Amino acid sequence: MPSFTFVSTANAVALRGATPVFVDIDPRTLNIDPDQIEAALTPQTRAIFAVHYAGFPAEMDRLNQIAQTHGLMVIEDAAQALGSTYKGRPAGSLGDIAAFSFHETKNIISGEGGAITLNRRDLVERAEIIREKGTNRSRFLRGQVDKYTWVDIGSSFLPGELVAAFLFGQLEQEEVIRKARLALFDRYYSAFTDLEQRERVSLPWHSDDVTGNGHMFYLLMRDIDDRDALIGHLHKAGINAPFHYVPLHSAPGGRRFGRAKGDLPVTNDTYSRLIRLPMYFTLGNEIEHVIDVTRSWLIENV
Ligand SMILES: Cc1ncc(COP(=O)(O)O)c(C=O)c1O
């Protein structure tokens, strides 16, 4: 898995007693670099995690091909990628298993929560059992058994009805929400294009194989000093613009539960230069203020 991801990706592995192995990312996509994966494989390796950073799907054909060659599963961390596509197919349908997040920072939210999607029929029944506290209640509800009982390990993974209803209303509006966010993404993109051409910042990049979902907009600065100075400047103007992510291999938890394959220079460099600009459904015309404050700082200082 990439080290440039949220802790949940690695926790999913460490919680089961396995070891997250961190590999570097591609400097253009900021997703796992397929060229780095094979060197990190060992006879213990079970799966490749594809994190779709900023909602842009990873290079899934390459990842699936490597997985097939080595008998591994591909698990999509599609936390940020609801509504995105790869070669016309939706994120979450591109590997063996995928996880979506409905955490409050995502396009569609239920406060806390998420969903799993399975691309393999042979995994469906086990997943039903796990989410139903280790029981075969789903078979019972379908009339396939006359009572349900404890059959495997599981937990209480289903949302309550109030949360489910709150979430469902947004799922019905998913396209509306995605289009509004994509319009904000495009506005940011066009507002900074000239500065990218003058090499003052870099903007998000994606291949023609993928479409995004307007989950996030980021700038890549020249170095950590520029990053910190711009974050500080925006903060003073009342604009919250955080960086991303403290690389997991450098974190205490990452060192304790995982290991890195190599020094991961692209991950470290990206962390030191990336700034996320405000992005939410109701941002509206306030985006112009964010653009003005950011642009004038860049023109004066970079
Ligand atoms: C890439 C990625 N994976 C996983 C998560 C975690 O999802 P959750 O908070 O629902 O566990 C997030 C964000 O919260 C994320 O950005």
The ligand as an SDF file (V2000), in Angstrom:
LIG
                    3D

 16 16  0  0  0  0  0  0  0  0999 V2000
   -7.7810    7.3970    1.5980 C   0  0  0  0  0  0  0  0  0  0  0  0
   -8.6640    7.2360    2.8130 C   0  0  0  0  0  0  0  0  0  0  0  0
   -8.8570    6.0220    3.3430 N   0  0  0  0  0  0  0  0  0  0  0  0
   -9.6460    5.8470    4.4090 C   0  0  0  0  0  0  0  0  0  0  0  0
  -10.2630    6.9080    5.0110 C   0  0  0  0  0  0  0  0  0  0  0  0
  -11.0270    6.6430    6.2700 C   0  0  0  0  0  0  0  0  0  0  0  0
  -12.3160    6.4650    6.1910 O   0  0  0  0  0  0  0  0  0  0  0  0
  -13.0750    6.3380    7.5790 P   0  0  0  0  0  0  0  0  0  0  0  0
  -12.8070    7.6010    8.3280 O   0  0  0  0  0  0  0  0  0  0  0  0
  -14.4810    6.1820    7.1420 O   0  0  0  0  0  0  0  0  0  0  0  0
  -12.4970    5.1350    8.2440 O   0  0  0  0  0  0  0  0  0  0  0  0
  -10.0890    8.2020    4.5320 C   0  0  0  0  0  0  0  0  0  0  0  0
  -10.7030    9.4040    5.1480 C   0  0  0  0  0  0  0  0  0  0  0  0
  -11.2570    9.5160    6.1820 O   0  0  0  0  0  0  0  0  0  0  0  0
   -9.2740    8.3620    3.4020 C   0  0  0  0  0  0  0  0  0  0  0  0
   -9.0660    9.5890    2.8910 O   0  0  0  0  0  0  0  0  0  0  0  0
  1  2  1  0
  2  3  1  0
  2 15  2  0
  3  4  2  0
  4  5  1  0
  5  6  1  0
  5 12  2  0
  6  7  1  0
  7  8  1  0
  8  9  2  0
  8 10  1  0
  8 11  1  0
 12 13  1  0
 12 15  1  0
 13 14  2  0
 15 16  1  0
M  END
$$$$
